Amino acid sequence: MDAGFAKVDERFAQVDQRFVQVDQRFVQVDQRFVQIDQRFVQVDKRFAQIDKQFAQVDKRFNQMDERFAQVNKRFIKVYKRFDTLGQEFRHQVRILVEDFQKKFGVMHDAFKMVDDKLGRFKQENKKEQDALSKRVLIVEARGR
C-alpha cells in the first residue's frame, strides 16, 4: 500500500513540477509581451520625432521656396530695368539668372530627394512595425 502511495506522491510531484515549468513559461511569455510593447512605444516615439523633423524641414523648404521666388522676381525686375543699357549688361544678368535657376533647381531636387528618403524610411519603419506585430501574434499563439 505504501508503494502505491509513494507512486501517487511521486506522480503528483512530477505534475506539480510541470505546472511550475508551465507557469515559468507563462512568465517568460508575459515578459516578452512587455518587451514588445516597450519596443512599440519606442517606435511610436521615433515616428513622432520624425514627423516633427519632417514638418520642420518642410516648413524650411517652403520658406526657401518663397525666398527664391521673391529673389527670382527681383532678378527679373532688375533684368528689365537694365535691358536698355546694352547687350553686354543683358548678357551678364542672363548669366546670373541662369546660375540662380540652376541653384534653385538643385535645391528643389534636394528637397525631392529628402522627401523620397523620408518616404522610404517611413516604409521601412512600417515594415518593421508589421514584423513586430506578426511576432506578437506568433508569441501569443504559442502562449495559448
N, C-alpha and C positions, 0 to 999 in steps of 0.2 A: 504494500500500500504506500509506504514511504517513497518507493522508487517511482511510483505513478505520480505522486505529488511533486516529487523533485523534477520530473519531466515537465509537468504542467508549469511549475515555477520557472524552470529554465525557458520554456516557450514564452511565458509572459515576459520574462526579462528580455528575450530577443525582440518580441513585438514592441516592448517599451523602448528598447534601443532604436528600433526602426522609426518609431514615432519621433524620437529625439532627432534622428537624422533628417527626417522629412521636415520637422519644424525648423531645423537649422537651414535647410534648403529654402524654405519659405522666407526666412530672414534674409538670406543672400539675395533672393529674387527681389524682395522689397527694397533692399539697399540699392540694387541695380536700378530699380524704378526711380529711386530718389536721385541717383546719379544722372540718369537720362533726363529727368525733369529739370535738374540743375543745368544741364547742357542746353536744354530748350530755352531756359531763362537767359543763359549767356548769348545764345544765338539771337534771341529776340532783342536783347540789349544792343548787340552788334548791328543788327538791322536798323534799329532806331538811330544809332550813331551814323551809320552810312547814309540813311535818309537825310539826317541833318546836314551832313557834309555835302551831299549831293545838292541839297537846296541852297546851301551857301555858294557852291561852285556855280550852280545855275544862275543865281542872283548876280554873281560877279560877272559871268559871261554876258548876261543881259545888259548890265551896266556898261560893259566894254562895247557891246554892240551899239548901244545908244551913243556912246562917246565916239566910236568910229563913224557912225552915221553923221554925227554933228561935224566931226573933222572933215569927212568927205564932202559935206555940204559947203563947209568953209573953203576947202580947196577948189571946189567948182566956182564959188563966188570970186575967189582970187584969180582963178584962171580967166574968167570972163572980164574982170576989170583990166587985167594986163594984156588982153588979147591985142589991143591996139598998139602995144609997144613994139611989136615986130615978131618975126618968125623965130629968132634965136631965143627970145624970152619965152615964147609959147612952147618951144621945143624943151626948154629946161623944166618948165612947170609940168609938161606932159610926162617927162621922166619921173618927176616927184610923185605925180598922181599914180602912175603905173606901179611904182615901188610901194606906195601906200596900199594900193589894191592887192598887190602880191602879199604884203604883210597881213592885210585883213583876211585874205584867203587862207593863209597859213593858220591864223588864229581860229578862223571858222573851222578849218579841217581839224585842228587840235581839239576844239570843243566836241566835234563829232566823234573823234577818237576816244576822248574821255567818256563821252556818253555811251559809246559801244562797250568800252571796258567795264563801266559800271553795270551795264545791262548783262554782260557775261558774268560778272561777279554775282549779281543777284540770282542769275540762273543756277550758278554753281552752288550757292548757298541754299537755294530751293531744293536742288538735288540732294544736298547733304541733309536737309531737314526731312525730306521724303525718306531717305535711307534710315535716318534715326527713327522715324515713325514706323517703318517696317520692322526695325529691330525691336521696338517696343511691342509691336503686335506679336512678333515671334516669341519674345520673352514671356509675354502674357499668355500666349497659347501653351507654352511649355509649363508654365506655372500652374495651369489648370489640370 
